[in-house]
Amino acid sequence: MKLRLTPLNFATAFLVVLAIVTWVYKPVAITGKELVHWTGTVAIIFLFLAFSVWFLDLIFRNFFRETKMLWTIELSFIVLTAIIYLLVK
């Protein structure tokens, strides 16, 4: 099995670290003052998102064999997701 670093690998790692930080340290900056008692739930949501991103990375790896094309598609997906998030917000 060939190990390839992709943008969604970094996103998965970021979400897992964010879930651990949220669960262990209970930061108010991430959850807000209203959700200070819901940090465990927020951490589980981050873990679910990390699992979803990991699964999506596996799907993209099966469809795009070349690393350059894989990086292009995954970066495009991340940018599109960020744009949709900002438009909805």
HTML snippet that shows the backbone in 3Dmol.js (N, CA, C, O; Angstrom):
<script src="https://3Dmol.org/build/3Dmol-min.js"></script>
<div id="view" style="width:600px;height:400px;position:relative"></div>
<script>
const pdb = `
ATOM      1  N   MET A   1       0.839  -1.176   0.000  1.00  0.00           N
ATOM      2  CA  MET A   1       0.000   0.000   0.000  1.00  0.00           C
ATOM      3  C   MET A   1       0.883   1.238   0.000  1.00  0.00           C
ATOM      4  O   MET A   1       1.781   1.389   0.828  1.00  0.00           O
ATOM      5  N   LYS A   2       0.603   2.112  -0.947  1.00  0.00           N
ATOM      6  CA  LYS A   2       1.405   3.319  -1.105  1.00  0.00           C
ATOM      7  C   LYS A   2       0.829   4.447  -0.246  1.00  0.00           C
ATOM      8  O   LYS A   2      -0.353   4.776  -0.346  1.00  0.00           O
ATOM      9  N   LEU A   3       1.671   5.027   0.590  1.00  0.00           N
ATOM     10  CA  LEU A   3       1.245   6.120   1.467  1.00  0.00           C
ATOM     11  C   LEU A   3       1.337   7.436   0.697  1.00  0.00           C
ATOM     12  O   LEU A   3       2.410   7.823   0.234  1.00  0.00           O
ATOM     13  N   ARG A   4       0.193   8.118   0.569  1.00  0.00           N
ATOM     14  CA  ARG A   4       0.163   9.408  -0.106  1.00  0.00           C
ATOM     15  C   ARG A   4      -0.467  10.437   0.825  1.00  0.00           C
ATOM     16  O   ARG A   4      -1.542  10.212   1.380  1.00  0.00           O
ATOM     17  N   LEU A   5       0.211  11.562   0.988  1.00  0.00           N
ATOM     18  CA  LEU A   5      -0.340  12.654   1.780  1.00  0.00           C
ATOM     19  C   LEU A   5      -1.238  13.491   0.885  1.00  0.00           C
ATOM     20  O   LEU A   5      -0.854  13.881  -0.218  1.00  0.00           O
ATOM     21  N   THR A   6      -2.432  13.759   1.377  1.00  0.00           N
ATOM     22  CA  THR A   6      -3.403  14.542   0.619  1.00  0.00           C
ATOM     23  C   THR A   6      -3.998  15.624   1.522  1.00  0.00           C
ATOM     24  O   THR A   6      -3.862  15.550   2.743  1.00  0.00           O
ATOM     25  N   PRO A   7      -4.647  16.613   0.942  1.00  0.00           N
ATOM     26  CA  PRO A   7      -5.255  17.670   1.761  1.00  0.00           C
ATOM     27  C   PRO A   7      -6.314  17.147   2.721  1.00  0.00           C
ATOM     28  O   PRO A   7      -6.441  17.667   3.829  1.00  0.00           O
ATOM     29  N   LEU A   8      -7.074  16.134   2.328  1.00  0.00           N
ATOM     30  CA  LEU A   8      -8.084  15.608   3.230  1.00  0.00           C
ATOM     31  C   LEU A   8      -7.462  14.818   4.384  1.00  0.00           C
ATOM     32  O   LEU A   8      -8.087  14.666   5.434  1.00  0.00           O
ATOM     33  N   ASN A   9      -6.229  14.311   4.199  1.00  0.00           N
ATOM     34  CA  ASN A   9      -5.519  13.702   5.335  1.00  0.00           C
ATOM     35  C   ASN A   9      -5.230  14.765   6.393  1.00  0.00           C
ATOM     36  O   ASN A   9      -5.387  14.522   7.590  1.00  0.00           O
ATOM     37  N   PHE A  10      -4.809  15.937   5.941  1.00  0.00           N
ATOM     38  CA  PHE A  10      -4.541  17.025   6.876  1.00  0.00           C
ATOM     39  C   PHE A  10      -5.830  17.493   7.555  1.00  0.00           C
ATOM     40  O   PHE A  10      -5.830  17.805   8.746  1.00  0.00           O
ATOM     41  N   ALA A  11      -6.922  17.540   6.796  1.00  0.00           N
ATOM     42  CA  ALA A  11      -8.207  17.942   7.374  1.00  0.00           C
ATOM     43  C   ALA A  11      -8.672  16.923   8.417  1.00  0.00           C
ATOM     44  O   ALA A  11      -9.200  17.302   9.462  1.00  0.00           O
ATOM     45  N   THR A  12      -8.478  15.644   8.139  1.00  0.00           N
ATOM     46  CA  THR A  12      -8.849  14.601   9.104  1.00  0.00           C
ATOM     47  C   THR A  12      -8.026  14.730  10.379  1.00  0.00           C
ATOM     48  O   THR A  12      -8.566  14.654  11.483  1.00  0.00           O
ATOM     49  N   ALA A  13      -6.730  14.922  10.228  1.00  0.00           N
ATOM     50  CA  ALA A  13      -5.868  15.082  11.398  1.00  0.00           C
ATOM     51  C   ALA A  13      -6.259  16.319  12.200  1.00  0.00           C
ATOM     52  O   ALA A  13      -6.271  16.282  13.430  1.00  0.00           O
ATOM     53  N   PHE A  14      -6.576  17.409  11.514  1.00  0.00           N
ATOM     54  CA  PHE A  14      -6.999  18.633  12.195  1.00  0.00           C
ATOM     55  C   PHE A  14      -8.284  18.406  12.979  1.00  0.00           C
ATOM     56  O   PHE A  14      -8.397  18.863  14.117  1.00  0.00           O
ATOM     57  N   LEU A  15      -9.257  17.705  12.391  1.00  0.00           N
ATOM     58  CA  LEU A  15     -10.521  17.462  13.078  1.00  0.00           C
ATOM     59  C   LEU A  15     -10.342  16.538  14.285  1.00  0.00           C
ATOM     60  O   LEU A  15     -10.996  16.725  15.310  1.00  0.00           O
ATOM     61  N   VAL A  16      -9.465  15.550  14.168  1.00  0.00           N
ATOM     62  CA  VAL A  16      -9.216  14.654  15.308  1.00  0.00           C
ATOM     63  C   VAL A  16      -8.544  15.429  16.444  1.00  0.00           C
ATOM     64  O   VAL A  16      -8.917  15.267  17.606  1.00  0.00           O
ATOM     65  N   VAL A  17      -7.566  16.262  16.122  1.00  0.00           N
ATOM     66  CA  VAL A  17      -6.902  17.074  17.146  1.00  0.00           C
ATOM     67  C   VAL A  17      -7.897  18.049  17.775  1.00  0.00           C
ATOM     68  O   VAL A  17      -7.878  18.260  18.988  1.00  0.00           O
ATOM     69  N   LEU A  18      -8.755  18.637  16.964  1.00  0.00           N
ATOM     70  CA  LEU A  18      -9.769  19.554  17.477  1.00  0.00           C
ATOM     71  C   LEU A  18     -10.749  18.835  18.406  1.00  0.00           C
ATOM     72  O   LEU A  18     -11.174  19.396  19.416  1.00  0.00           O
ATOM     73  N   ALA A  19     -11.102  17.609  18.069  1.00  0.00           N
ATOM     74  CA  ALA A  19     -12.004  16.834  18.933  1.00  0.00           C
ATOM     75  C   ALA A  19     -11.338  16.519  20.266  1.00  0.00           C
ATOM     76  O   ALA A  19     -11.977  16.609  21.314  1.00  0.00           O
ATOM     77  N   ILE A  20     -10.067  16.153  20.237  1.00  0.00           N
ATOM     78  CA  ILE A  20      -9.356  15.831  21.481  1.00  0.00           C
ATOM     79  C   ILE A  20      -9.208  17.070  22.352  1.00  0.00           C
ATOM     80  O   ILE A  20      -9.418  17.011  23.563  1.00  0.00           O
ATOM     81  N   VAL A  21      -8.842  18.203  21.732  1.00  0.00           N
ATOM     82  CA  VAL A  21      -8.695  19.447  22.493  1.00  0.00           C
ATOM     83  C   VAL A  21     -10.030  19.868  23.092  1.00  0.00           C
ATOM     84  O   VAL A  21     -10.085  20.311  24.239  1.00  0.00           O
ATOM     85  N   THR A  22     -11.110  19.732  22.319  1.00  0.00           N
ATOM     86  CA  THR A  22     -12.431  20.109  22.810  1.00  0.00           C
ATOM     87  C   THR A  22     -12.859  19.217  23.956  1.00  0.00           C
ATOM     88  O   THR A  22     -13.457  19.688  24.923  1.00  0.00           O
ATOM     89  N   TRP A  23     -12.559  17.935  23.856  1.00  0.00           N
ATOM     90  CA  TRP A  23     -13.000  16.995  24.878  1.00  0.00           C
ATOM     91  C   TRP A  23     -12.193  17.134  26.173  1.00  0.00           C
ATOM     92  O   TRP A  23     -12.755  17.116  27.268  1.00  0.00           O
ATOM     93  N   VAL A  24     -10.880  17.272  26.037  1.00  0.00           N
ATOM     94  CA  VAL A  24     -10.009  17.282  27.213  1.00  0.00           C
ATOM     95  C   VAL A  24      -9.990  18.636  27.902  1.00  0.00           C
ATOM     96  O   VAL A  24     -10.141  18.714  29.122  1.00  0.00           O
ATOM     97  N   TYR A  25      -9.804  19.710  27.129  1.00  0.00           N
ATOM     98  CA  TYR A  25      -9.590  21.024  27.740  1.00  0.00           C
ATOM     99  C   TYR A  25     -10.858  21.866  27.860  1.00  0.00           C
ATOM    100  O   TYR A  25     -10.855  22.878  28.560  1.00  0.00           O
ATOM    101  N   LYS A  26     -11.936  21.469  27.194  1.00  0.00           N
ATOM    102  CA  LYS A  26     -13.225  22.175  27.247  1.00  0.00           C
ATOM    103  C   LYS A  26     -13.074  23.682  26.993  1.00  0.00           C
ATOM    104  O   LYS A  26     -13.459  24.491  27.837  1.00  0.00           O
ATOM    105  N   PRO A  27     -12.518  24.063  25.837  1.00  0.00           N
ATOM    106  CA  PRO A  27     -12.297  25.492  25.579  1.00  0.00           C
ATOM    107  C   PRO A  27     -13.593  26.221  25.219  1.00  0.00           C
ATOM    108  O   PRO A  27     -14.378  25.746  24.398  1.00  0.00           O
ATOM    109  N   VAL A  28     -13.798  27.348  25.828  1.00  0.00           N
ATOM    110  CA  VAL A  28     -14.988  28.154  25.576  1.00  0.00           C
ATOM    111  C   VAL A  28     -14.860  28.854  24.220  1.00  0.00           C
ATOM    112  O   VAL A  28     -15.875  29.200  23.616  1.00  0.00           O
ATOM    113  N   ALA A  29     -13.641  29.068  23.733  1.00  0.00           N
ATOM    114  CA  ALA A  29     -13.443  29.744  22.454  1.00  0.00           C
ATOM    115  C   ALA A  29     -13.996  28.921  21.294  1.00  0.00           C
ATOM    116  O   ALA A  29     -14.435  29.485  20.291  1.00  0.00           O
ATOM    117  N   ILE A  30     -13.979  27.602  21.419  1.00  0.00           N
ATOM    118  CA  ILE A  30     -14.485  26.744  20.345  1.00  0.00           C
ATOM    119  C   ILE A  30     -15.986  26.530  20.496  1.00  0.00           C
ATOM    120  O   ILE A  30     -16.729  26.658  19.522  1.00  0.00           O
ATOM    121  N   THR A  31     -16.434  26.209  21.686  1.00  0.00           N
ATOM    122  CA  THR A  31     -17.835  25.864  21.873  1.00  0.00           C
ATOM    123  C   THR A  31     -18.721  27.053  22.174  1.00  0.00           C
ATOM    124  O   THR A  31     -19.918  27.011  21.891  1.00  0.00           O
ATOM    125  N   GLY A  32     -18.172  28.103  22.733  1.00  0.00           N
ATOM    126  CA  GLY A  32     -18.977  29.260  23.126  1.00  0.00           C
ATOM    127  C   GLY A  32     -19.474  29.094  24.554  1.00  0.00           C
ATOM    128  O   GLY A  32     -19.490  27.989  25.096  1.00  0.00           O
ATOM    129  N   LYS A  33     -19.870  30.186  25.141  1.00  0.00           N
ATOM    130  CA  LYS A  33     -20.315  30.156  26.548  1.00  0.00           C
ATOM    131  C   LYS A  33     -21.610  29.382  26.720  1.00  0.00           C
ATOM    132  O   LYS A  33     -21.839  28.782  27.770  1.00  0.00           O
ATOM    133  N   GLU A  34     -22.462  29.388  25.696  1.00  0.00           N
ATOM    134  CA  GLU A  34     -23.735  28.679  25.807  1.00  0.00           C
ATOM    135  C   GLU A  34     -23.555  27.164  25.818  1.00  0.00           C
ATOM    136  O   GLU A  34     -24.355  26.446  26.418  1.00  0.00           O
ATOM    137  N   LEU A  35     -22.512  26.681  25.159  1.00  0.00           N
ATOM    138  CA  LEU A  35     -22.313  25.238  24.999  1.00  0.00           C
ATOM    139  C   LEU A  35     -21.166  24.697  25.849  1.00  0.00           C
ATOM    140  O   LEU A  35     -20.591  23.664  25.507  1.00  0.00           O
ATOM    141  N   VAL A  36     -20.827  25.355  26.931  1.00  0.00           N
ATOM    142  CA  VAL A  36     -19.687  24.927  27.738  1.00  0.00           C
ATOM    143  C   VAL A  36     -19.920  23.537  28.337  1.00  0.00           C
ATOM    144  O   VAL A  36     -18.955  22.811  28.575  1.00  0.00           O
ATOM    145  N   HIS A  37     -21.165  23.152  28.584  1.00  0.00           N
ATOM    146  CA  HIS A  37     -21.452  21.828  29.131  1.00  0.00           C
ATOM    147  C   HIS A  37     -21.651  20.785  28.040  1.00  0.00           C
ATOM    148  O   HIS A  37     -21.858  19.612  28.350  1.00  0.00           O
ATOM    149  N   TRP A  38     -21.595  21.180  26.777  1.00  0.00           N
ATOM    150  CA  TRP A  38     -21.801  20.273  25.662  1.00  0.00           C
ATOM    151  C   TRP A  38     -20.484  19.929  24.952  1.00  0.00           C
ATOM    152  O   TRP A  38     -20.511  19.500  23.798  1.00  0.00           O
ATOM    153  N   THR A  39     -19.364  20.104  25.598  1.00  0.00           N
ATOM    154  CA  THR A  39     -18.087  19.896  24.916  1.00  0.00           C
ATOM    155  C   THR A  39     -17.904  18.453  24.466  1.00  0.00           C
ATOM    156  O   THR A  39     -17.289  18.211  23.427  1.00  0.00           O
ATOM    157  N   GLY A  40     -18.420  17.494  25.217  1.00  0.00           N
ATOM    158  CA  GLY A  40     -18.342  16.094  24.799  1.00  0.00           C
ATOM    159  C   GLY A  40     -19.112  15.840  23.520  1.00  0.00           C
ATOM    160  O   GLY A  40     -18.655  15.103  22.647  1.00  0.00           O
ATOM    161  N   THR A  41     -20.278  16.449  23.410  1.00  0.00           N
ATOM    162  CA  THR A  41     -21.090  16.307  22.201  1.00  0.00           C
ATOM    163  C   THR A  41     -20.421  16.973  21.008  1.00  0.00           C
ATOM    164  O   THR A  41     -20.437  16.437  19.900  1.00  0.00           O
ATOM    165  N   VAL A  42     -19.843  18.127  21.233  1.00  0.00           N
ATOM    166  CA  VAL A  42     -19.139  18.826  20.168  1.00  0.00           C
ATOM    167  C   VAL A  42     -17.928  18.011  19.719  1.00  0.00           C
ATOM    168  O   VAL A  42     -17.634  17.959  18.525  1.00  0.00           O
ATOM    169  N   ALA A  43     -17.228  17.381  20.647  1.00  0.00           N
ATOM    170  CA  ALA A  43     -16.089  16.539  20.301  1.00  0.00           C
ATOM    171  C   ALA A  43     -16.533  15.327  19.476  1.00  0.00           C
ATOM    172  O   ALA A  43     -15.841  14.933  18.538  1.00  0.00           O
ATOM    173  N   ILE A  44     -17.665  14.741  19.814  1.00  0.00           N
ATOM    174  CA  ILE A  44     -18.176  13.598  19.045  1.00  0.00           C
ATOM    175  C   ILE A  44     -18.570  14.041  17.641  1.00  0.00           C
ATOM    176  O   ILE A  44     -18.375  13.295  16.681  1.00  0.00           O
ATOM    177  N   ILE A  45     -19.115  15.233  17.510  1.00  0.00           N
ATOM    178  CA  ILE A  45     -19.444  15.762  16.186  1.00  0.00           C
ATOM    179  C   ILE A  45     -18.175  15.954  15.362  1.00  0.00           C
ATOM    180  O   ILE A  45     -18.156  15.640  14.172  1.00  0.00           O
ATOM    181  N   PHE A  46     -17.109  16.471  15.987  1.00  0.00           N
ATOM    182  CA  PHE A  46     -15.835  16.616  15.279  1.00  0.00           C
ATOM    183  C   PHE A  46     -15.292  15.253  14.853  1.00  0.00           C
ATOM    184  O   PHE A  46     -14.756  15.122  13.753  1.00  0.00           O
ATOM    185  N   LEU A  47     -15.423  14.241  15.703  1.00  0.00           N
ATOM    186  CA  LEU A  47     -14.968  12.898  15.332  1.00  0.00           C
ATOM    187  C   LEU A  47     -15.796  12.337  14.183  1.00  0.00           C
ATOM    188  O   LEU A  47     -15.252  11.679  13.296  1.00  0.00           O
ATOM    189  N   PHE A  48     -17.101  12.585  14.187  1.00  0.00           N
ATOM    190  CA  PHE A  48     -17.941  12.139  13.073  1.00  0.00           C
ATOM    191  C   PHE A  48     -17.525  12.830  11.777  1.00  0.00           C
ATOM    192  O   PHE A  48     -17.457  12.190  10.728  1.00  0.00           O
ATOM    193  N   LEU A  49     -17.246  14.133  11.841  1.00  0.00           N
ATOM    194  CA  LEU A  49     -16.777  14.838  10.651  1.00  0.00           C
ATOM    195  C   LEU A  49     -15.427  14.308  10.175  1.00  0.00           C
ATOM    196  O   LEU A  49     -15.188  14.213   8.971  1.00  0.00           O
ATOM    197  N   ALA A  50     -14.543  13.963  11.116  1.00  0.00           N
ATOM    198  CA  ALA A  50     -13.244  13.390  10.744  1.00  0.00           C
ATOM    199  C   ALA A  50     -13.429  12.053  10.043  1.00  0.00           C
ATOM    200  O   ALA A  50     -12.745  11.766   9.061  1.00  0.00           O
ATOM    201  N   PHE A  51     -14.355  11.227  10.546  1.00  0.00           N
ATOM    202  CA  PHE A  51     -14.634   9.942   9.903  1.00  0.00           C
ATOM    203  C   PHE A  51     -15.196  10.160   8.498  1.00  0.00           C
ATOM    204  O   PHE A  51     -14.831   9.440   7.569  1.00  0.00           O
ATOM    205  N   SER A  52     -16.068  11.134   8.338  1.00  0.00           N
ATOM    206  CA  SER A  52     -16.656  11.423   7.026  1.00  0.00           C
ATOM    207  C   SER A  52     -15.589  11.898   6.035  1.00  0.00           C
ATOM    208  O   SER A  52     -15.582  11.480   4.878  1.00  0.00           O
ATOM    209  N   VAL A  53     -14.703  12.759   6.487  1.00  0.00           N
ATOM    210  CA  VAL A  53     -13.632  13.259   5.621  1.00  0.00           C
ATOM    211  C   VAL A  53     -12.676  12.131   5.262  1.00  0.00           C
ATOM    212  O   VAL A  53     -12.208  12.062   4.125  1.00  0.00           O
ATOM    213  N   TRP A  54     -12.381  11.253   6.202  1.00  0.00           N
ATOM    214  CA  TRP A  54     -11.514  10.103   5.929  1.00  0.00           C
ATOM    215  C   TRP A  54     -12.140   9.191   4.879  1.00  0.00           C
ATOM    216  O   TRP A  54     -11.454   8.726   3.968  1.00  0.00           O
ATOM    217  N   PHE A  55     -13.435   8.936   5.005  1.00  0.00           N
ATOM    218  CA  PHE A  55     -14.136   8.082   4.048  1.00  0.00           C
ATOM    219  C   PHE A  55     -14.163   8.733   2.667  1.00  0.00           C
ATOM    220  O   PHE A  55     -13.989   8.051   1.657  1.00  0.00           O
ATOM    221  N   LEU A  56     -14.381  10.045   2.618  1.00  0.00           N
ATOM    222  CA  LEU A  56     -14.364  10.766   1.356  1.00  0.00           C
ATOM    223  C   LEU A  56     -12.979  10.722   0.718  1.00  0.00           C
ATOM    224  O   LEU A  56     -12.862  10.634  -0.504  1.00  0.00           O
ATOM    225  N   ASP A  57     -11.938  10.781   1.532  1.00  0.00           N
ATOM    226  CA  ASP A  57     -10.571  10.660   1.024  1.00  0.00           C
ATOM    227  C   ASP A  57     -10.361   9.291   0.384  1.00  0.00           C
ATOM    228  O   ASP A  57      -9.723   9.196  -0.665  1.00  0.00           O
ATOM    229  N   LEU A  58     -10.882   8.240   0.992  1.00  0.00           N
ATOM    230  CA  LEU A  58     -10.771   6.906   0.392  1.00  0.00           C
ATOM    231  C   LEU A  58     -11.493   6.828  -0.948  1.00  0.00           C
ATOM    232  O   LEU A  58     -10.995   6.215  -1.892  1.00  0.00           O
ATOM    233  N   ILE A  59     -12.650   7.440  -1.028  1.00  0.00           N
ATOM    234  CA  ILE A  59     -13.396   7.436  -2.283  1.00  0.00           C
ATOM    235  C   ILE A  59     -12.618   8.186  -3.368  1.00  0.00           C
ATOM    236  O   ILE A  59     -12.496   7.701  -4.493  1.00  0.00           O
ATOM    237  N   PHE A  60     -12.095   9.363  -3.033  1.00  0.00           N
ATOM    238  CA  PHE A  60     -11.315  10.122  -4.013  1.00  0.00           C
ATOM    239  C   PHE A  60     -10.068   9.359  -4.443  1.00  0.00           C
ATOM    240  O   PHE A  60      -9.695   9.416  -5.615  1.00  0.00           O
ATOM    241  N   ARG A  61      -9.418   8.651  -3.534  1.00  0.00           N
ATOM    242  CA  ARG A  61      -8.227   7.879  -3.888  1.00  0.00           C
ATOM    243  C   ARG A  61      -8.543   6.764  -4.885  1.00  0.00           C
ATOM    244  O   ARG A  61      -7.712   6.439  -5.733  1.00  0.00           O
ATOM    245  N   ASN A  62      -9.734   6.178  -4.788  1.00  0.00           N
ATOM    246  CA  ASN A  62     -10.102   5.121  -5.729  1.00  0.00           C
ATOM    247  C   ASN A  62     -10.424   5.667  -7.111  1.00  0.00           C
ATOM    248  O   ASN A  62     -10.177   4.995  -8.112  1.00  0.00           O
ATOM    249  N   PHE A  63     -10.973   6.875  -7.180  1.00  0.00           N
ATOM    250  CA  PHE A  63     -11.327   7.439  -8.475  1.00  0.00           C
ATOM    251  C   PHE A  63     -10.155   8.103  -9.181  1.00  0.00           C
ATOM    252  O   PHE A  63     -10.086   8.071 -10.409  1.00  0.00           O
ATOM    253  N   PHE A  64      -9.239   8.699  -8.442  1.00  0.00           N
ATOM    254  CA  PHE A  64      -8.128   9.439  -9.037  1.00  0.00           C
ATOM    255  C   PHE A  64      -6.815   8.805  -8.590  1.00  0.00           C
ATOM    256  O   PHE A  64      -6.415   8.944  -7.434  1.00  0.00           O
ATOM    257  N   ARG A  65      -6.162   8.124  -9.490  1.00  0.00           N
ATOM    258  CA  ARG A  65      -4.926   7.395  -9.152  1.00  0.00           C
ATOM    259  C   ARG A  65      -3.701   8.307  -9.101  1.00  0.00           C
ATOM    260  O   ARG A  65      -2.792   8.068  -8.307  1.00  0.00           O
ATOM    261  N   GLU A  66      -3.663   9.347  -9.936  1.00  0.00           N
ATOM    262  CA  GLU A  66      -2.499  10.233  -9.961  1.00  0.00           C
ATOM    263  C   GLU A  66      -2.543  11.195  -8.772  1.00  0.00           C
ATOM    264  O   GLU A  66      -3.591  11.762  -8.460  1.00  0.00           O
ATOM    265  N   THR A  67      -1.409  11.370  -8.123  1.00  0.00           N
ATOM    266  CA  THR A  67      -1.351  12.214  -6.933  1.00  0.00           C
ATOM    267  C   THR A  67      -1.632  13.681  -7.263  1.00  0.00           C
ATOM    268  O   THR A  67      -2.286  14.378  -6.488  1.00  0.00           O
ATOM    269  N   LYS A  68      -1.142  14.147  -8.406  1.00  0.00           N
ATOM    270  CA  LYS A  68      -1.359  15.547  -8.782  1.00  0.00           C
ATOM    271  C   LYS A  68      -2.846  15.824  -8.999  1.00  0.00           C
ATOM    272  O   LYS A  68      -3.360  16.844  -8.539  1.00  0.00           O
ATOM    273  N   MET A  69      -3.529  14.933  -9.690  1.00  0.00           N
ATOM    274  CA  MET A  69      -4.966  15.104  -9.910  1.00  0.00           C
ATOM    275  C   MET A  69      -5.740  14.983  -8.596  1.00  0.00           C
ATOM    276  O   MET A  69      -6.717  15.699  -8.378  1.00  0.00           O
ATOM    277  N   LEU A  70      -5.300  14.080  -7.730  1.00  0.00           N
ATOM    278  CA  LEU A  70      -5.944  13.900  -6.432  1.00  0.00           C
ATOM    279  C   LEU A  70      -5.849  15.175  -5.592  1.00  0.00           C
ATOM    280  O   LEU A  70      -6.830  15.593  -4.978  1.00  0.00           O
ATOM    281  N   TRP A  71      -4.660  15.793  -5.569  1.00  0.00           N
ATOM    282  CA  TRP A  71      -4.485  17.043  -4.833  1.00  0.00           C
ATOM    283  C   TRP A  71      -5.380  18.145  -5.406  1.00  0.00           C
ATOM    284  O   TRP A  71      -5.987  18.908  -4.655  1.00  0.00           O
ATOM    285  N   THR A  72      -5.460  18.226  -6.734  1.00  0.00           N
ATOM    286  CA  THR A  72      -6.286  19.247  -7.370  1.00  0.00           C
ATOM    287  C   THR A  72      -7.758  19.066  -7.010  1.00  0.00           C
ATOM    288  O   THR A  72      -8.434  20.034  -6.661  1.00  0.00           O
ATOM    289  N   ILE A  73      -8.251  17.848  -7.093  1.00  0.00           N
ATOM    290  CA  ILE A  73      -9.658  17.578  -6.797  1.00  0.00           C
ATOM    291  C   ILE A  73      -9.957  17.833  -5.319  1.00  0.00           C
ATOM    292  O   ILE A  73     -10.970  18.453  -4.994  1.00  0.00           O
ATOM    293  N   GLU A  74      -9.092  17.367  -4.425  1.00  0.00           N
ATOM    294  CA  GLU A  74      -9.344  17.539  -2.992  1.00  0.00           C
ATOM    295  C   GLU A  74      -9.240  18.999  -2.565  1.00  0.00           C
ATOM    296  O   GLU A  74     -10.033  19.451  -1.739  1.00  0.00           O
ATOM    297  N   LEU A  75      -8.290  19.739  -3.102  1.00  0.00           N
ATOM    298  CA  LEU A  75      -8.217  21.167  -2.785  1.00  0.00           C
ATOM    299  C   LEU A  75      -9.429  21.915  -3.329  1.00  0.00           C
ATOM    300  O   LEU A  75      -9.937  22.834  -2.687  1.00  0.00           O
ATOM    301  N   SER A  76      -9.890  21.521  -4.509  1.00  0.00           N
ATOM    302  CA  SER A  76     -11.102  22.123  -5.064  1.00  0.00           C
ATOM    303  C   SER A  76     -12.307  21.817  -4.186  1.00  0.00           C
ATOM    304  O   SER A  76     -13.162  22.679  -3.980  1.00  0.00           O
ATOM    305  N   PHE A  77     -12.379  20.603  -3.671  1.00  0.00           N
ATOM    306  CA  PHE A  77     -13.475  20.232  -2.787  1.00  0.00           C
ATOM    307  C   PHE A  77     -13.449  21.050  -1.496  1.00  0.00           C
ATOM    308  O   PHE A  77     -14.491  21.503  -1.024  1.00  0.00           O
ATOM    309  N   ILE A  78     -12.261  21.237  -0.927  1.00  0.00           N
ATOM    310  CA  ILE A  78     -12.138  22.014   0.311  1.00  0.00           C
ATOM    311  C   ILE A  78     -12.522  23.465   0.073  1.00  0.00           C
ATOM    312  O   ILE A  78     -13.219  24.059   0.896  1.00  0.00           O
ATOM    313  N   VAL A  79     -12.078  24.050  -1.044  1.00  0.00           N
ATOM    314  CA  VAL A  79     -12.418  25.442  -1.361  1.00  0.00           C
ATOM    315  C   VAL A  79     -13.922  25.575  -1.605  1.00  0.00           C
ATOM    316  O   VAL A  79     -14.538  26.527  -1.127  1.00  0.00           O
ATOM    317  N   LEU A  80     -14.513  24.647  -2.332  1.00  0.00           N
ATOM    318  CA  LEU A  80     -15.948  24.685  -2.586  1.00  0.00           C
ATOM    319  C   LEU A  80     -16.747  24.571  -1.293  1.00  0.00           C
ATOM    320  O   LEU A  80     -17.743  25.270  -1.108  1.00  0.00           O
ATOM    321  N   THR A  81     -16.308  23.689  -0.402  1.00  0.00           N
ATOM    322  CA  THR A  81     -16.976  23.533   0.887  1.00  0.00           C
ATOM    323  C   THR A  81     -16.873  24.815   1.718  1.00  0.00           C
ATOM    324  O   THR A  81     -17.844  25.221   2.356  1.00  0.00           O
ATOM    325  N   ALA A  82     -15.710  25.444   1.709  1.00  0.00           N
ATOM    326  CA  ALA A  82     -15.525  26.700   2.454  1.00  0.00           C
ATOM    327  C   ALA A  82     -16.414  27.811   1.880  1.00  0.00           C
ATOM    328  O   ALA A  82     -16.994  28.594   2.632  1.00  0.00           O
ATOM    329  N   ILE A  83     -16.518  27.878   0.551  1.00  0.00           N
ATOM    330  CA  ILE A  83     -17.361  28.899  -0.072  1.00  0.00           C
ATOM    331  C   ILE A  83     -18.825  28.673   0.285  1.00  0.00           C
ATOM    332  O   ILE A  83     -19.536  29.620   0.620  1.00  0.00           O
ATOM    333  N   ILE A  84     -19.282  27.417   0.215  1.00  0.00           N
ATOM    334  CA  ILE A  84     -20.669  27.122   0.575  1.00  0.00           C
ATOM    335  C   ILE A  84     -20.915  27.448   2.051  1.00  0.00           C
ATOM    336  O   ILE A  84     -21.970  27.981   2.395  1.00  0.00           O
ATOM    337  N   TYR A  85     -19.964  27.136   2.915  1.00  0.00           N
ATOM    338  CA  TYR A  85     -20.109  27.459   4.341  1.00  0.00           C
ATOM    339  C   TYR A  85     -20.253  28.965   4.548  1.00  0.00           C
ATOM    340  O   TYR A  85     -21.108  29.411   5.312  1.00  0.00           O
ATOM    341  N   LEU A  86     -19.417  29.746   3.866  1.00  0.00           N
ATOM    342  CA  LEU A  86     -19.486  31.191   4.030  1.00  0.00           C
ATOM    343  C   LEU A  86     -20.760  31.780   3.432  1.00  0.00           C
ATOM    344  O   LEU A  86     -21.279  32.767   3.953  1.00  0.00           O
ATOM    345  N   LEU A  87     -21.270  31.200   2.357  1.00  0.00           N
ATOM    346  CA  LEU A  87     -22.517  31.685   1.779  1.00  0.00           C
ATOM    347  C   LEU A  87     -23.706  31.382   2.665  1.00  0.00           C
ATOM    348  O   LEU A  87     -24.627  32.192   2.773  1.00  0.00           O
ATOM    349  N   VAL A  88     -23.694  30.210   3.305  1.00  0.00           N
ATOM    350  CA  VAL A  88     -24.810  29.837   4.179  1.00  0.00           C
ATOM    351  C   VAL A  88     -24.755  30.623   5.477  1.00  0.00           C
ATOM    352  O   VAL A  88     -25.791  30.993   6.030  1.00  0.00           O
ATOM    353  N   LYS A  89     -23.558  30.877   5.958  1.00  0.00           N
ATOM    354  CA  LYS A  89     -23.405  31.585   7.227  1.00  0.00           C
ATOM    355  C   LYS A  89     -23.914  32.991   7.079  1.00  0.00           C
ATOM    356  O   LYS A  89     -23.877  33.765   8.036  1.00  0.00           O
TER     357      LYS A  89
END
`;
const viewer = $3Dmol.createViewer("view");
viewer.addModel(pdb, "pdb");
viewer.setStyle({}, {cartoon: {color: "spectrum"}});
viewer.zoomTo();
viewer.render();
</script>
